[in-house]
Amino acid sequence: MKQINPEHISALLSLINNSPYFSLLGIQVCELREGYAKVVVQLDQKHLNPFGGIHGGVYASILDTAA
């Protein structure tokens, strides 16, 4: 069974995690492999909507990143 080149995965994680959008939202992709992605976000005041809940755009960004 073929495996994805670990150096490619490392370079991809670095590119993603150092992008301005992910830095702005505090999103980080911790693990990435075929069929699996672990995405984390350190929630803060900036992630909340006016009613005190997590803004839907944060959820959408996490889902979009993992997919």
mmCIF file of the N, C-alpha and C atoms, coordinates in Angstrom:
data_MODEL
# 
_entry.id   MODEL 
# 
loop_
_atom_site.group_PDB 
_atom_site.id 
_atom_site.type_symbol 
_atom_site.label_atom_id 
_atom_site.label_alt_id 
_atom_site.label_comp_id 
_atom_site.label_asym_id 
_atom_site.label_entity_id 
_atom_site.label_seq_id 
_atom_site.pdbx_PDB_ins_code 
_atom_site.Cartn_x 
_atom_site.Cartn_y 
_atom_site.Cartn_z 
_atom_site.occupancy 
_atom_site.B_iso_or_equiv 
_atom_site.pdbx_formal_charge 
_atom_site.auth_seq_id 
_atom_site.auth_comp_id 
_atom_site.auth_asym_id 
_atom_site.auth_atom_id 
_atom_site.pdbx_PDB_model_num 
ATOM 1   N N  . MET A 1 1  ? 0.835   -1.180 0.000  1.00 0.00 ? 1  MET A N  1 
ATOM 2   C CA . MET A 1 1  ? 0.000   0.000  0.000  1.00 0.00 ? 1  MET A CA 1 
ATOM 3   C C  . MET A 1 1  ? 0.883   1.248  0.000  1.00 0.00 ? 1  MET A C  1 
ATOM 4   N N  . LYS A 1 2  ? 0.603   2.167  -0.903 1.00 0.00 ? 2  LYS A N  1 
ATOM 5   C CA . LYS A 1 2  ? 1.375   3.394  -0.981 1.00 0.00 ? 2  LYS A CA 1 
ATOM 6   C C  . LYS A 1 2  ? 1.035   4.320  0.175  1.00 0.00 ? 2  LYS A C  1 
ATOM 7   N N  . GLN A 1 3  ? 2.046   5.072  0.617  1.00 0.00 ? 3  GLN A N  1 
ATOM 8   C CA . GLN A 1 3  ? 1.851   6.061  1.670  1.00 0.00 ? 3  GLN A CA 1 
ATOM 9   C C  . GLN A 1 3  ? 2.217   7.443  1.140  1.00 0.00 ? 3  GLN A C  1 
ATOM 10  N N  . ILE A 1 4  ? 1.587   8.452  1.716  1.00 0.00 ? 4  ILE A N  1 
ATOM 11  C CA . ILE A 1 4  ? 1.901   9.819  1.341  1.00 0.00 ? 4  ILE A CA 1 
ATOM 12  C C  . ILE A 1 4  ? 3.273   10.169 1.905  1.00 0.00 ? 4  ILE A C  1 
ATOM 13  N N  . ASN A 1 5  ? 4.065   10.860 1.112  1.00 0.00 ? 5  ASN A N  1 
ATOM 14  C CA . ASN A 1 5  ? 5.409   11.256 1.515  1.00 0.00 ? 5  ASN A CA 1 
ATOM 15  C C  . ASN A 1 5  ? 5.328   12.124 2.777  1.00 0.00 ? 5  ASN A C  1 
ATOM 16  N N  . PRO A 1 6  ? 5.962   11.705 3.880  1.00 0.00 ? 6  PRO A N  1 
ATOM 17  C CA . PRO A 1 6  ? 5.918   12.481 5.129  1.00 0.00 ? 6  PRO A CA 1 
ATOM 18  C C  . PRO A 1 6  ? 6.477   13.896 4.985  1.00 0.00 ? 6  PRO A C  1 
ATOM 19  N N  . GLU A 1 7  ? 7.455   14.091 4.109  1.00 0.00 ? 7  GLU A N  1 
ATOM 20  C CA . GLU A 1 7  ? 8.004   15.429 3.887  1.00 0.00 ? 7  GLU A CA 1 
ATOM 21  C C  . GLU A 1 7  ? 6.954   16.338 3.239  1.00 0.00 ? 7  GLU A C  1 
ATOM 22  N N  . HIS A 1 8  ? 6.141   15.771 2.352  1.00 0.00 ? 8  HIS A N  1 
ATOM 23  C CA . HIS A 1 8  ? 5.065   16.531 1.718  1.00 0.00 ? 8  HIS A CA 1 
ATOM 24  C C  . HIS A 1 8  ? 4.025   16.934 2.760  1.00 0.00 ? 8  HIS A C  1 
ATOM 25  N N  . ILE A 1 9  ? 3.663   16.017 3.625  1.00 0.00 ? 9  ILE A N  1 
ATOM 26  C CA . ILE A 1 9  ? 2.699   16.307 4.689  1.00 0.00 ? 9  ILE A CA 1 
ATOM 27  C C  . ILE A 1 9  ? 3.230   17.419 5.595  1.00 0.00 ? 9  ILE A C  1 
ATOM 28  N N  . SER A 1 10 ? 4.492   17.330 5.965  1.00 0.00 ? 10 SER A N  1 
ATOM 29  C CA . SER A 1 10 ? 5.106   18.347 6.830  1.00 0.00 ? 10 SER A CA 1 
ATOM 30  C C  . SER A 1 10 ? 5.087   19.723 6.161  1.00 0.00 ? 10 SER A C  1 
ATOM 31  N N  . ALA A 1 11 ? 5.438   19.777 4.886  1.00 0.00 ? 11 ALA A N  1 
ATOM 32  C CA . ALA A 1 11 ? 5.434   21.045 4.155  1.00 0.00 ? 11 ALA A CA 1 
ATOM 33  C C  . ALA A 1 11 ? 4.018   21.590 4.028  1.00 0.00 ? 11 ALA A C  1 
ATOM 34  N N  . LEU A 1 12 ? 3.060   20.723 3.791  1.00 0.00 ? 12 LEU A N  1 
ATOM 35  C CA . LEU A 1 12 ? 1.656   21.131 3.674  1.00 0.00 ? 12 LEU A CA 1 
ATOM 36  C C  . LEU A 1 12 ? 1.137   21.683 4.999  1.00 0.00 ? 12 LEU A C  1 
ATOM 37  N N  . LEU A 1 13 ? 1.436   21.024 6.106  1.00 0.00 ? 13 LEU A N  1 
ATOM 38  C CA . LEU A 1 13 ? 1.027   21.505 7.422  1.00 0.00 ? 13 LEU A CA 1 
ATOM 39  C C  . LEU A 1 13 ? 1.633   22.874 7.720  1.00 0.00 ? 13 LEU A C  1 
ATOM 40  N N  . SER A 1 14 ? 2.876   23.052 7.369  1.00 0.00 ? 14 SER A N  1 
ATOM 41  C CA . SER A 1 14 ? 3.535   24.338 7.594  1.00 0.00 ? 14 SER A CA 1 
ATOM 42  C C  . SER A 1 14 ? 2.870   25.440 6.766  1.00 0.00 ? 14 SER A C  1 
ATOM 43  N N  . LEU A 1 15 ? 2.585   25.151 5.514  1.00 0.00 ? 15 LEU A N  1 
ATOM 44  C CA . LEU A 1 15 ? 1.927   26.126 4.638  1.00 0.00 ? 15 LEU A CA 1 
ATOM 45  C C  . LEU A 1 15 ? 0.559   26.511 5.186  1.00 0.00 ? 15 LEU A C  1 
ATOM 46  N N  . ILE A 1 16 ? -0.227  25.521 5.574  1.00 0.00 ? 16 ILE A N  1 
ATOM 47  C CA . ILE A 1 16 ? -1.575  25.774 6.095  1.00 0.00 ? 16 ILE A CA 1 
ATOM 48  C C  . ILE A 1 16 ? -1.509  26.552 7.407  1.00 0.00 ? 16 ILE A C  1 
ATOM 49  N N  . ASN A 1 17 ? -0.731  26.063 8.342  1.00 0.00 ? 17 ASN A N  1 
ATOM 50  C CA . ASN A 1 17 ? -0.716  26.646 9.687  1.00 0.00 ? 17 ASN A CA 1 
ATOM 51  C C  . ASN A 1 17 ? -0.073  28.028 9.761  1.00 0.00 ? 17 ASN A C  1 
ATOM 52  N N  . ASN A 1 18 ? 0.673   28.410 8.752  1.00 0.00 ? 18 ASN A N  1 
ATOM 53  C CA . ASN A 1 18 ? 1.296   29.729 8.735  1.00 0.00 ? 18 ASN A CA 1 
ATOM 54  C C  . ASN A 1 18 ? 0.561   30.724 7.836  1.00 0.00 ? 18 ASN A C  1 
ATOM 55  N N  . SER A 1 19 ? -0.598  30.329 7.342  1.00 0.00 ? 19 SER A N  1 
ATOM 56  C CA . SER A 1 19 ? -1.359  31.233 6.478  1.00 0.00 ? 19 SER A CA 1 
ATOM 57  C C  . SER A 1 19 ? -2.066  32.295 7.330  1.00 0.00 ? 19 SER A C  1 
ATOM 58  N N  . PRO A 1 20 ? -2.291  33.464 6.761  1.00 0.00 ? 20 PRO A N  1 
ATOM 59  C CA . PRO A 1 20 ? -2.900  34.562 7.528  1.00 0.00 ? 20 PRO A CA 1 
ATOM 60  C C  . PRO A 1 20 ? -4.286  34.241 8.090  1.00 0.00 ? 20 PRO A C  1 
ATOM 61  N N  . TYR A 1 21 ? -5.116  33.566 7.313  1.00 0.00 ? 21 TYR A N  1 
ATOM 62  C CA . TYR A 1 21 ? -6.469  33.270 7.779  1.00 0.00 ? 21 TYR A CA 1 
ATOM 63  C C  . TYR A 1 21 ? -6.461  32.356 9.002  1.00 0.00 ? 21 TYR A C  1 
ATOM 64  N N  . PHE A 1 22 ? -5.649  31.330 8.958  1.00 0.00 ? 22 PHE A N  1 
ATOM 65  C CA . PHE A 1 22 ? -5.587  30.401 10.086 1.00 0.00 ? 22 PHE A CA 1 
ATOM 66  C C  . PHE A 1 22 ? -4.965  31.050 11.309 1.00 0.00 ? 22 PHE A C  1 
ATOM 67  N N  . SER A 1 23 ? -3.998  31.918 11.075 1.00 0.00 ? 23 SER A N  1 
ATOM 68  C CA . SER A 1 23 ? -3.409  32.666 12.191 1.00 0.00 ? 23 SER A CA 1 
ATOM 69  C C  . SER A 1 23 ? -4.444  33.583 12.831 1.00 0.00 ? 23 SER A C  1 
ATOM 70  N N  . LEU A 1 24 ? -5.243  34.248 11.992 1.00 0.00 ? 24 LEU A N  1 
ATOM 71  C CA . LEU A 1 24 ? -6.275  35.150 12.485 1.00 0.00 ? 24 LEU A CA 1 
ATOM 72  C C  . LEU A 1 24 ? -7.284  34.428 13.378 1.00 0.00 ? 24 LEU A C  1 
ATOM 73  N N  . LEU A 1 25 ? -7.727  33.261 12.942 1.00 0.00 ? 25 LEU A N  1 
ATOM 74  C CA . LEU A 1 25 ? -8.737  32.523 13.706 1.00 0.00 ? 25 LEU A CA 1 
ATOM 75  C C  . LEU A 1 25 ? -8.149  31.613 14.776 1.00 0.00 ? 25 LEU A C  1 
ATOM 76  N N  . GLY A 1 26 ? -6.841  31.415 14.772 1.00 0.00 ? 26 GLY A N  1 
ATOM 77  C CA . GLY A 1 26 ? -6.232  30.521 15.755 1.00 0.00 ? 26 GLY A CA 1 
ATOM 78  C C  . GLY A 1 26 ? -6.502  29.059 15.457 1.00 0.00 ? 26 GLY A C  1 
ATOM 79  N N  . ILE A 1 27 ? -6.680  28.738 14.180 1.00 0.00 ? 27 ILE A N  1 
ATOM 80  C CA . ILE A 1 27 ? -6.929  27.350 13.757 1.00 0.00 ? 27 ILE A CA 1 
ATOM 81  C C  . ILE A 1 27 ? -5.600  26.695 13.418 1.00 0.00 ? 27 ILE A C  1 
ATOM 82  N N  . GLN A 1 28 ? -5.453  25.434 13.821 1.00 0.00 ? 28 GLN A N  1 
ATOM 83  C CA . GLN A 1 28 ? -4.235  24.700 13.507 1.00 0.00 ? 28 GLN A CA 1 
ATOM 84  C C  . GLN A 1 28 ? -4.590  23.280 13.081 1.00 0.00 ? 28 GLN A C  1 
ATOM 85  N N  . VAL A 1 29 ? -3.977  22.842 12.006 1.00 0.00 ? 29 VAL A N  1 
ATOM 86  C CA . VAL A 1 29 ? -4.114  21.447 11.576 1.00 0.00 ? 29 VAL A CA 1 
ATOM 87  C C  . VAL A 1 29 ? -2.979  20.686 12.248 1.00 0.00 ? 29 VAL A C  1 
ATOM 88  N N  . CYS A 1 30 ? -3.334  19.772 13.154 1.00 0.00 ? 30 CYS A N  1 
ATOM 89  C CA . CYS A 1 30 ? -2.330  19.047 13.942 1.00 0.00 ? 30 CYS A CA 1 
ATOM 90  C C  . CYS A 1 30 ? -1.883  17.748 13.284 1.00 0.00 ? 30 CYS A C  1 
ATOM 91  N N  . GLU A 1 31 ? -2.826  17.083 12.628 1.00 0.00 ? 31 GLU A N  1 
ATOM 92  C CA . GLU A 1 31 ? -2.510  15.805 11.987 1.00 0.00 ? 31 GLU A CA 1 
ATOM 93  C C  . GLU A 1 31 ? -3.204  15.761 10.639 1.00 0.00 ? 31 GLU A C  1 
ATOM 94  N N  . LEU A 1 32 ? -2.540  15.120 9.698  1.00 0.00 ? 32 LEU A N  1 
ATOM 95  C CA . LEU A 1 32 ? -3.085  15.003 8.355  1.00 0.00 ? 32 LEU A CA 1 
ATOM 96  C C  . LEU A 1 32 ? -2.597  13.706 7.747  1.00 0.00 ? 32 LEU A C  1 
ATOM 97  N N  . ARG A 1 33 ? -3.528  12.868 7.352  1.00 0.00 ? 33 ARG A N  1 
ATOM 98  C CA . ARG A 1 33 ? -3.184  11.642 6.632  1.00 0.00 ? 33 ARG A CA 1 
ATOM 99  C C  . ARG A 1 33 ? -4.383  11.253 5.771  1.00 0.00 ? 33 ARG A C  1 
ATOM 100 N N  . GLU A 1 34 ? -4.225  10.273 4.961  1.00 0.00 ? 34 GLU A N  1 
ATOM 101 C CA . GLU A 1 34 ? -5.294  9.897  4.049  1.00 0.00 ? 34 GLU A CA 1 
ATOM 102 C C  . GLU A 1 34 ? -6.575  9.559  4.822  1.00 0.00 ? 34 GLU A C  1 
ATOM 103 N N  . GLY A 1 35 ? -7.631  10.306 4.525  1.00 0.00 ? 35 GLY A N  1 
ATOM 104 C CA . GLY A 1 35 ? -8.924  10.068 5.160  1.00 0.00 ? 35 GLY A CA 1 
ATOM 105 C C  . GLY A 1 35 ? -9.070  10.624 6.562  1.00 0.00 ? 35 GLY A C  1 
ATOM 106 N N  . TYR A 1 36 ? -8.101  11.405 7.031  1.00 0.00 ? 36 TYR A N  1 
ATOM 107 C CA . TYR A 1 36 ? -8.140  11.907 8.412  1.00 0.00 ? 36 TYR A CA 1 
ATOM 108 C C  . TYR A 1 36 ? -7.439  13.258 8.518  1.00 0.00 ? 36 TYR A C  1 
ATOM 109 N N  . ALA A 1 37 ? -8.062  14.158 9.265  1.00 0.00 ? 37 ALA A N  1 
ATOM 110 C CA . ALA A 1 37 ? -7.441  15.441 9.588  1.00 0.00 ? 37 ALA A CA 1 
ATOM 111 C C  . ALA A 1 37 ? -7.875  15.830 10.989 1.00 0.00 ? 37 ALA A C  1 
ATOM 112 N N  . LYS A 1 38 ? -6.925  16.275 11.786 1.00 0.00 ? 38 LYS A N  1 
ATOM 113 C CA . LYS A 1 38 ? -7.223  16.773 13.121 1.00 0.00 ? 38 LYS A CA 1 
ATOM 114 C C  . LYS A 1 38 ? -6.997  18.274 13.121 1.00 0.00 ? 38 LYS A C  1 
ATOM 115 N N  . VAL A 1 39 ? -8.088  19.015 13.298 1.00 0.00 ? 39 VAL A N  1 
ATOM 116 C CA . VAL A 1 39 ? -8.056  20.472 13.281 1.00 0.00 ? 39 VAL A CA 1 
ATOM 117 C C  . VAL A 1 39 ? -8.488  20.968 14.650 1.00 0.00 ? 39 VAL A C  1 
ATOM 118 N N  . VAL A 1 40 ? -7.700  21.870 15.230 1.00 0.00 ? 40 VAL A N  1 
ATOM 119 C CA . VAL A 1 40 ? -8.035  22.415 16.548 1.00 0.00 ? 40 VAL A CA 1 
ATOM 120 C C  . VAL A 1 40 ? -8.087  23.940 16.476 1.00 0.00 ? 40 VAL A C  1 
ATOM 121 N N  . VAL A 1 41 ? -8.868  24.509 17.386 1.00 0.00 ? 41 VAL A N  1 
ATOM 122 C CA . VAL A 1 41 ? -8.930  25.961 17.501 1.00 0.00 ? 41 VAL A CA 1 
ATOM 123 C C  . VAL A 1 41 ? -9.013  26.295 18.983 1.00 0.00 ? 41 VAL A C  1 
ATOM 124 N N  . GLN A 1 42 ? -8.218  27.249 19.384 1.00 0.00 ? 42 GLN A N  1 
ATOM 125 C CA . GLN A 1 42 ? -8.261  27.745 20.753 1.00 0.00 ? 42 GLN A CA 1 
ATOM 126 C C  . GLN A 1 42 ? -9.321  28.847 20.787 1.00 0.00 ? 42 GLN A C  1 
ATOM 127 N N  . LEU A 1 43 ? -10.495 28.524 21.302 1.00 0.00 ? 43 LEU A N  1 
ATOM 128 C CA . LEU A 1 43 ? -11.597 29.483 21.284 1.00 0.00 ? 43 LEU A CA 1 
ATOM 129 C C  . LEU A 1 43 ? -11.333 30.661 22.206 1.00 0.00 ? 43 LEU A C  1 
ATOM 130 N N  . ASP A 1 44 ? -11.746 31.827 21.737 1.00 0.00 ? 44 ASP A N  1 
ATOM 131 C CA . ASP A 1 44 ? -11.517 33.079 22.442 1.00 0.00 ? 44 ASP A CA 1 
ATOM 132 C C  . ASP A 1 44 ? -12.720 33.984 22.190 1.00 0.00 ? 44 ASP A C  1 
ATOM 133 N N  . GLN A 1 45 ? -12.701 35.133 22.790 1.00 0.00 ? 45 GLN A N  1 
ATOM 134 C CA . GLN A 1 45 ? -13.777 36.112 22.628 1.00 0.00 ? 45 GLN A CA 1 
ATOM 135 C C  . GLN A 1 45 ? -14.018 36.451 21.157 1.00 0.00 ? 45 GLN A C  1 
ATOM 136 N N  . LYS A 1 46 ? -12.964 36.483 20.365 1.00 0.00 ? 46 LYS A N  1 
ATOM 137 C CA . LYS A 1 46 ? -13.074 36.864 18.959 1.00 0.00 ? 46 LYS A CA 1 
ATOM 138 C C  . LYS A 1 46 ? -13.881 35.861 18.131 1.00 0.00 ? 46 LYS A C  1 
ATOM 139 N N  . HIS A 1 47 ? -14.117 34.666 18.664 1.00 0.00 ? 47 HIS A N  1 
ATOM 140 C CA . HIS A 1 47 ? -14.856 33.642 17.940 1.00 0.00 ? 47 HIS A CA 1 
ATOM 141 C C  . HIS A 1 47 ? -16.363 33.683 18.214 1.00 0.00 ? 47 HIS A C  1 
ATOM 142 N N  . LEU A 1 48 ? -16.790 34.564 19.101 1.00 0.00 ? 48 LEU A N  1 
ATOM 143 C CA . LEU A 1 48 ? -18.187 34.575 19.518 1.00 0.00 ? 48 LEU A CA 1 
ATOM 144 C C  . LEU A 1 48 ? -19.039 35.505 18.662 1.00 0.00 ? 48 LEU A C  1 
ATOM 145 N N  . ASN A 1 49 ? -20.301 35.104 18.489 1.00 0.00 ? 49 ASN A N  1 
ATOM 146 C CA . ASN A 1 49 ? -21.259 35.975 17.815 1.00 0.00 ? 49 ASN A CA 1 
ATOM 147 C C  . ASN A 1 49 ? -21.826 36.957 18.852 1.00 0.00 ? 49 ASN A C  1 
ATOM 148 N N  . PRO A 1 50 ? -22.672 37.897 18.441 1.00 0.00 ? 50 PRO A N  1 
ATOM 149 C CA . PRO A 1 50 ? -23.189 38.898 19.387 1.00 0.00 ? 50 PRO A CA 1 
ATOM 150 C C  . PRO A 1 50 ? -23.997 38.307 20.548 1.00 0.00 ? 50 PRO A C  1 
ATOM 151 N N  . PHE A 1 51 ? -24.443 37.059 20.407 1.00 0.00 ? 51 PHE A N  1 
ATOM 152 C CA . PHE A 1 51 ? -25.241 36.428 21.452 1.00 0.00 ? 51 PHE A CA 1 
ATOM 153 C C  . PHE A 1 51 ? -24.415 35.547 22.392 1.00 0.00 ? 51 PHE A C  1 
ATOM 154 N N  . GLY A 1 52 ? -23.096 35.521 22.191 1.00 0.00 ? 52 GLY A N  1 
ATOM 155 C CA . GLY A 1 52 ? -22.208 34.788 23.084 1.00 0.00 ? 52 GLY A CA 1 
ATOM 156 C C  . GLY A 1 52 ? -21.912 33.358 22.666 1.00 0.00 ? 52 GLY A C  1 
ATOM 157 N N  . GLY A 1 53 ? -22.475 32.907 21.539 1.00 0.00 ? 53 GLY A N  1 
ATOM 158 C CA . GLY A 1 53 ? -22.185 31.555 21.034 1.00 0.00 ? 53 GLY A CA 1 
ATOM 159 C C  . GLY A 1 53 ? -21.052 31.604 20.019 1.00 0.00 ? 53 GLY A C  1 
ATOM 160 N N  . ILE A 1 54 ? -20.533 30.445 19.697 1.00 0.00 ? 54 ILE A N  1 
ATOM 161 C CA . ILE A 1 54 ? -19.476 30.375 18.691 1.00 0.00 ? 54 ILE A CA 1 
ATOM 162 C C  . ILE A 1 54 ? -20.077 30.719 17.332 1.00 0.00 ? 54 ILE A C  1 
ATOM 163 N N  . HIS A 1 55 ? -19.448 31.645 16.633 1.00 0.00 ? 55 HIS A N  1 
ATOM 164 C CA . HIS A 1 55 ? -19.926 32.091 15.329 1.00 0.00 ? 55 HIS A CA 1 
ATOM 165 C C  . HIS A 1 55 ? -19.925 30.924 14.348 1.00 0.00 ? 55 HIS A C  1 
ATOM 166 N N  . GLY A 1 56 ? -20.968 30.843 13.538 1.00 0.00 ? 56 GLY A N  1 
ATOM 167 C CA . GLY A 1 56 ? -21.081 29.764 12.555 1.00 0.00 ? 56 GLY A CA 1 
ATOM 168 C C  . GLY A 1 56 ? -19.929 29.722 11.573 1.00 0.00 ? 56 GLY A C  1 
ATOM 169 N N  . GLY A 1 57 ? -19.314 30.867 11.300 1.00 0.00 ? 57 GLY A N  1 
ATOM 170 C CA . GLY A 1 57 ? -18.174 30.907 10.396 1.00 0.00 ? 57 GLY A CA 1 
ATOM 171 C C  . GLY A 1 57 ? -16.976 30.145 10.939 1.00 0.00 ? 57 GLY A C  1 
ATOM 172 N N  . VAL A 1 58 ? -16.862 30.074 12.263 1.00 0.00 ? 58 VAL A N  1 
ATOM 173 C CA . VAL A 1 58 ? -15.776 29.305 12.879 1.00 0.00 ? 58 VAL A CA 1 
ATOM 174 C C  . VAL A 1 58 ? -15.996 27.817 12.609 1.00 0.00 ? 58 VAL A C  1 
ATOM 175 N N  . TYR A 1 59 ? -17.232 27.361 12.835 1.00 0.00 ? 59 TYR A N  1 
ATOM 176 C CA . TYR A 1 59 ? -17.556 25.962 12.531 1.00 0.00 ? 59 TYR A CA 1 
ATOM 177 C C  . TYR A 1 59 ? -17.314 25.654 11.055 1.00 0.00 ? 59 TYR A C  1 
ATOM 178 N N  . ALA A 1 60 ? -17.776 26.552 10.198 1.00 0.00 ? 60 ALA A N  1 
ATOM 179 C CA . ALA A 1 60 ? -17.621 26.350 8.753  1.00 0.00 ? 60 ALA A CA 1 
ATOM 180 C C  . ALA A 1 60 ? -16.150 26.278 8.363  1.00 0.00 ? 60 ALA A C  1 
ATOM 181 N N  . SER A 1 61 ? -15.319 27.123 8.961  1.00 0.00 ? 61 SER A N  1 
ATOM 182 C CA . SER A 1 61 ? -13.888 27.120 8.654  1.00 0.00 ? 61 SER A CA 1 
ATOM 183 C C  . SER A 1 61 ? -13.226 25.829 9.100  1.00 0.00 ? 61 SER A C  1 
ATOM 184 N N  . ILE A 1 62 ? -13.624 25.322 10.254 1.00 0.00 ? 62 ILE A N  1 
ATOM 185 C CA . ILE A 1 62 ? -13.070 24.051 10.740 1.00 0.00 ? 62 ILE A CA 1 
ATOM 186 C C  . ILE A 1 62 ? -13.471 22.905 9.821  1.00 0.00 ? 62 ILE A C  1 
ATOM 187 N N  . LEU A 1 63 ? -14.753 22.848 9.477  1.00 0.00 ? 63 LEU A N  1 
ATOM 188 C CA . LEU A 1 63 ? -15.243 21.794 8.575  1.00 0.00 ? 63 LEU A CA 1 
ATOM 189 C C  . LEU A 1 63 ? -14.583 21.879 7.201  1.00 0.00 ? 63 LEU A C  1 
ATOM 190 N N  . ASP A 1 64 ? -14.477 23.091 6.670  1.00 0.00 ? 64 ASP A N  1 
ATOM 191 C CA . ASP A 1 64 ? -13.861 23.280 5.363  1.00 0.00 ? 64 ASP A CA 1 
ATOM 192 C C  . ASP A 1 64 ? -12.405 22.847 5.384  1.00 0.00 ? 64 ASP A C  1 
ATOM 193 N N  . THR A 1 65 ? -11.708 23.160 6.437  1.00 0.00 ? 65 THR A N  1 
ATOM 194 C CA . THR A 1 65 ? -10.298 22.791 6.561  1.00 0.00 ? 65 THR A CA 1 
ATOM 195 C C  . THR A 1 65 ? -10.133 21.274 6.657  1.00 0.00 ? 65 THR A C  1 
ATOM 196 N N  . ALA A 1 66 ? -10.945 20.650 7.479  1.00 0.00 ? 66 ALA A N  1 
ATOM 197 C CA . ALA A 1 66 ? -10.830 19.196 7.667  1.00 0.00 ? 66 ALA A CA 1 
ATOM 198 C C  . ALA A 1 66 ? -11.203 18.434 6.394  1.00 0.00 ? 66 ALA A C  1 
ATOM 199 N N  . ALA A 1 67 ? -12.162 18.970 5.664  1.00 0.00 ? 67 ALA A N  1 
ATOM 200 C CA . ALA A 1 67 ? -12.609 18.283 4.437  1.00 0.00 ? 67 ALA A CA 1 
ATOM 201 C C  . ALA A 1 67 ? -11.600 18.475 3.328  1.00 0.00 ? 67 ALA A C  1 
# 
